[in-house]
């Protein structure tokens, strides 16, 4: 079995059809479980877990921490892309 993007060409057509059919079923069946109910979370800001990881009273230090977090995220994305093309 090839690695990375070369593996995509080895998936049979019936396999793609199964994946597309299941994704369509999931999309069209709609939220029927309590976990999919978003009314419980309507007053919560996305990403607000009740605690802050990157906090600082100094605005310059906070900007430095946020920029470091963005740089680490970009590095992780480039590493993943490198793994896909390896």
C-alpha positions, 0 to 999 in steps of 0.5 A: 500500500503506497503512502501519502497521496498515492494511496488515494488512487488505490481506493476502488470506486466502490470504496469511494461510493461507500464513503460518499454515501455514508457522508451523505447519510450523516449530513441528511439524517440531521442532528437527532442525538443530545450530543448534536443539540446546540441549543444547550450551548447557544450562550457559550463563545466558541473555544471558551472552556472556562479557563484561559491558557494564554493569559497575561496582564502585559499586552506585549507579552500576550501578543508574543504568546499569541504569535508563538502559538500561531507560529507553532500551528503553522509549523505543525501544518507544514510538518503534516504536509511534509508527511503527506508528500513523503 
